[in-house]
Amino acid sequence: MLHRVMFSRYDARSMNDPRFTDLARLLVTHSTQLQPGDHVLIEAFDLPSEMIVALVRQARDAGAHPHVAQRDTRVVRALTDGAAADNLEVWGEYDRFRMEKMQAYIGLRGSANISEMSGIDDETMKQYARLYAKPVHFEQRVNHTRWCVLRWPTPSMAQLAQMSTEAFEDFYFDVCTMDYGRMAKAVQPLVGMMQQTEKVHIKGPGDTDLLFSIKDIPVVPCTGSHNIPDGECFTAPVRDSVNGVIHFNTPTIYNGNSFENVRLEFENGKVVNADAGEQTDALNKILDTDEGARYVGEFAIGFNPFILDPMKDILFDEKIAGSLHFTPGRAYEDANNGNSSEIHWDMVLIQRPEYGGGTISFDNEVIRKDGQFVAEQLVGLNAESLKG
C-alpha cells in the first residue's frame, strides 16, 4: 500500500491514511490521556490539515474539547524578528491566558527549514525566551498541563536524516507508533536503580571523563507521555557536583544555528571552558545568557530502538539508542536540582562502538557499555528487547 501523503497539504489520499488516525489516537489516549470535559490545545506548525482534523476527531471521541492554533514558521519568524519588548510581552500574556484554560496540550511542529529562526539577533532571541517562551511554555504549559510535543516530518527532515522521503516516512511512523507500553514496563528497573544511585561516571570518545552525583534528585521515565518519539529516563545532577570533561559527538541546533564537536569542561558544577571550533564564541555567548546557563539542569539516558543516528532534531536525537544527553540550563520542576535559566540546551553523546564507545557507571558499577545495557535487570531496554 502506497503512502505518499504526508508532505502535501492538498493530496486527497492523505484523508485515507490510517496512520494519521493511529498517531492521533496514541496522542489522545496514551500521551495526554484526555478525559471527558478536558480542554486541549492543538498547536500545529506547518502541518497538513488532515492530521489536525484527525486529532480533533480523536479528542472529541474521548469527550474532550479541542482548540486549534495553526502556525506558520515563516510568520513566527517575522513576528519575532525586530519585535519590541512590549510586543513580545503582550503576545506572551494572551497566549499564556489561553494556556491557563487548558488541561492538555499537543504541539506538532513541522518546518520546511530547521534554520528558519537563524539570523535573528541574540538580544531579540533572549527577549523572546524571557517574555514569550518562558511564561507560556516553561511556566504554564510544562507545569500545568498534560502535554506532548512532536515533530511533523518534511522533506527537509528526510534530507537531514540522509533518507529518501519514502524511507523517512516509514521510519517516522515506526518510531512514533511503537509499543510504548512495552517500553514503560522495561524502564522501571532503570528508574529504581537511578533512584538508589549517588555517583555517576561517564567515559566516552575523546577526553570524555565526567563525574557527578544524582543523589536524592527525582527520576522521570519518558515513554510516550511528553514527547513522540520517546525513549529516555532523566534526572538532574546535584548542581555543584559536576567535574570533568564531556565531548559531544552529535551536532546540536540552538535557535536555528548548528554547533558541532562541543566540548565542555566542568569544575564544581560550572562550565569553566567551552569549545566548539569556529562556533566557540557563539557557544559561549549562549552559555553567558545568565548564571544558570553554565550549570546543568538535566542528565538523561536514551534508548529508542528505532533511532540510531543523529538528524539535528533534538526530539529524535535525544532518544537515540545508546545515547545520553547532558543539558546546560534550566532544570525541569519534576527533577529539580535548583538550577534556573532562560536556556535549556540538550547536548547528545552517543556511546555505541561506531561513535567511539563509552560507559555509564552507577556507584562504580558499569551499567551500560558501548551503548548496550549490561546490568542484568536493564537488558530489557536494549533494542532487540524493545522491538520484540
N, C-alpha and C positions, 0 to 999 in steps of 0.2 A: 504493500500500500504506500503510495507516494504522499509525502507531507511537505510539499514545497510551499509553505503557507506563512511562516511566521514573520517574514521580512517585508511583506507587502500589506499595507493598511487596507488595500482595496481588493485583495484576492478573495473571491466569493467562497472558495473552498475552505478558507480559514474558519468559516462558521460551522463547518462539519468536522473539524479536527477534534477528536475526543480527548486529546492530550491537554487542550485548553481546559476542558471541564475537569479532568483528573487533577490538574495542578490547582485549579480554583478550589476544588473540594478539599485537597490537602491543606491549603492555606486557611480555609474556613474551619475545618473540623479538627485538624491537628495543631497547626501553628498558632492560631489565635483563639481556638475553641469558642467560637461565637455562640452566645446563648440568646434565647428569645428576649427581645427588648433591648439588646445591645445596640449602640450606635457605633459604626465602623467607618473610618475614613479610608478610602481607597485613593492614594496619591499616585498618579501614573505619569511617568516622564517618557515622552516619545514612544507611546505604546499603541499597538493595534486596538481599535475599539472593540474587536471581538473578544479579546481577553478581559477587558473591563466589563463587558456585558456578562461573560461567564462568571466573573466574581460577584457582580450584582445579583445574579440569579441564585448562586450558591448561598450568598448571605441571606437572601430572602427565604430560601428553603430552610435555613436554620432559624428563622423567626427574627432575624436581626434587621436593623435599619441601615442600609448602605448610603454613604455620602461619597461623592467623587470630586476630586480636584485633578484636572488634566493639565499637565505642564509640558512646555516645550523648552528644551535645554538652551536653545539659542536665545529665546526670550528671557529666560532666567539670567543668562549672562548679560544681556543688555540691561536688565533691571539692576544688576549688581554693579556693573562697571560704571564708575563715576557717581554712584549713589551717595548722597549726603547722609550723615548720621541720623537726622530726624526722619528721613525717608525709610532707612532700614529699621529704625525703632518702631515706627507705625506699622510697617509690614510685619514685623515680628509680633507686635501686640495683637493684631487682628487674627493672624494665623494661630497664635497661642490661644486666643479666646475660643476659636473653633476646636482646637485640640482638647481644651478643657471639657468640652461636651462629649468627647468620645470615650468609649470603653475599650476600643481596639483600633489598630492602625495597620494597614497593609500598604507598603511602599514598593512599587515596581518601577525600576529605573533602567530605562533603555537610553541609548545615546549613539548617534552616528559617529561621534568624535569624543573619545575619552578625554581629550585635551581641550575641550570647549572652554573651560574656565581659565586656561593658562593666559598669561599676559596681563591679567588684572593686577594692579599694583598691590604690594604687600599690605599696606595700611588699610586699603579697602577690604581685602580679604579678612584681615583681623577684625575690622568693624563688623563685617558680615557674620563672622563666627560669634562675636560677642553679643550683637544686637538681634540676630535672627536665629542662627543655628542653636545657640546655647539655650535661650528661653523656650523656643518652640520644640526642639527635639531632645536635647540632653537634660533639660529640667522637667519638661512636661510629658512629652511622648514616652521617653525611655522609662521614666519613673512612675507614670500613672496610667499607662495603657498596656494591654496585651498586644504586642507589636511584632511584626515580621517584615523584614526588608529583603528584597531580592532583585537581581539584575534581570533585564529582559534582553535576550540575545539579538544581536545585529550583525551585519557583515563585518563591521569593524572589530567586534569581539572575536569572530571567527578568524580574522586576519591575525589578531594578537595571539590567538591560540595556535596559529600556523596550521589551520584546518580549513577544508572546504566548508562552505555554508551548510551543505547537506550533512556532512560528518559532524559539524558542530551542533547542528540542530538535534541530532540523535544523542550526542553526548549530553547536551543540556537537559533533555527530558529524562535521560537515565539518572543523572546526578540529582536532579530536583525532585524526582518522584520515587527514589529508592525507599527501602523499608526502614524508615526512621524509628519504628517501634523496636526492631531488632537492635538498632544502634543504641537506643535509650537503655535497653537492658544490659548490653555489653559494656557500657561506660561506667556502670555503678561500681565495680571494683576499683577503677581508677579514681573515682570520686573519694571512696573510702581511704585509699592509700594516700592521696594528696592531703586529706584532712588530718592524717596522722604524721605527715612529714614536717620536719623542721628545715633541713638544709637541702637545697637543690644545687647540683653541679652539672653544668653543660660544657661539653667539649665538642669541637667540630672543626670544619675546614679552616685553613689559615692558622691564625693565632687565637682562635676562639677558645676561651677558658674562663668560665664565668661561675661565680658562687653567689648565692643569695638565700634568704630564708623566706618561707611561706607560712611560718608558724602562726596559727590562730586567724588566718585570713580565710574567709568563706571560699568554697569551691563550687563552681557552677558548670554543670554539663550542658552542652548545646547540641540538641538532636532534632532540629527542625522547628523549634518554637520561635526563635527570633530572627534567624536567617535561613533562607533557602538559596543555595545548598547549605548544608550544615555538616558538623562533624568536628567538634573541638570541646575541650574541657579547660576552663580558665579559672585563674585566681589572680592574685597580685603579690609581688614581692613585698616584704616588710620594707618600708620606704627607704630607710638608710642602710639596708643590708647588702646592696648590690656592689660587688667588687670584681674587677677583671675586665675582660675584653670579649665582645661579640662582634663577629664579622659576618654580615648578612650576605647570602649568595643569591638572593632573589630581588629583581628590580621592584621598586616601590613608587607609587604615584602619590603626590601630595599637591592638592589644588591644581591638578592638571599637569604638573611638572614631574618628569621622571628622574629618579635617583637610582644609581647602581653602586654595588660594592661599598655599601655604607658600613663603616667601622666605628663602633662606639666603645670608649674606654671609661669605666666607672670607678669612682672612689667614694665609698660610704654612701652609695645610692645615687650619686650625681654624675652625669656625663661631664667629664673633665676634658676629653678630647673627642672630636667628631670629624670624620673624614669621609668624603665621597668624591675624590678626584676633582674633576673640573667643577663639580657642584658643591664643593666644600663650603664656600661662602654662603650659598643659598641654604644649605643644610643648617648651618649654624645660626642663620637669621631666624629660621623657624624654631630652633631649639632655644632661642633667646626671646621667644614670644612673651614668656612670663617665667616666674621662678619654677613652677611645677613642670614646665616643658622639658627640663633636663633631668627629671626623675621619672620613674617608670610606674605606670598605672595598671599594667596587665601582663601576665605571663600565661600562655595558653599552649596546649598540645593539640595538633591537628591530626585527623585520621579518616577523612572521607576516602573510601577505597576507589572511587571513580576519578578523583582529581589527583593527577600525578605531576603535572608540570605547570610552571607559572605562566600567567597570561596578563599580568599588570592589571588585575582586577581583584581588589583585596577580598571581596566576598567569596571569591573562589580560592585565591592564593593562600589565605589564612587557614583553609581547610585541607590543604594538600596532605596526602598520606605521607607519614614520615617527617612532618614538619613541626616547627614550633614558631610562635611569634612572641615578640617582646616589644612593649609599647610605651614609648615616651609620651608623657602627658597624663591626662585625666584618668582616674580610676572609676570604674562603674560602682554605683551605690551598693549593688548586691555582692560585690567583692572588694570592699573599700579599704584601701591602705592609708587613707587620709590625704592622698595627693590630688590636688585640683589644678586645672589648667584649661586654657581655651583650646588646646590641641589634644588629639588622641590619634597617634600615628602608629598603626600596626606595621611592624617590620618582620619579614619572614626569613627563617633559616631552615633549609631542607637538609636532612641528615641521611638520606638514602645514599648507597655507595656511589651511584653515578653523579651525585652532587658533592662528594667528598667525605661522606660518612659522618659519624659522630655518636655521642652517647648522651643520655639523660640519666642521672643518678639521683635517687632519693635517699638521704641519710647514708651515703656511701654504698648503696646497692644500685647497680645498673638495672634500670627497668626497661630501657629501650636502647637498642644498639643498631646503628646503620638503618634507622627508620622502622625496625621491627621490634615490637614489644617482646621482651624475653622473660619477664616475670610471669610465672605460670598463670596467675589469676587475670592477666591482662591480654593473653593471646587472642581472646575473642574480639579484640579491637583491630587485629591485623586484617589486611584486605581480603584474604581468602575466606576468613570467617564472616566478615560483614557482608560480602557478596552472596554468601550462602552456597 
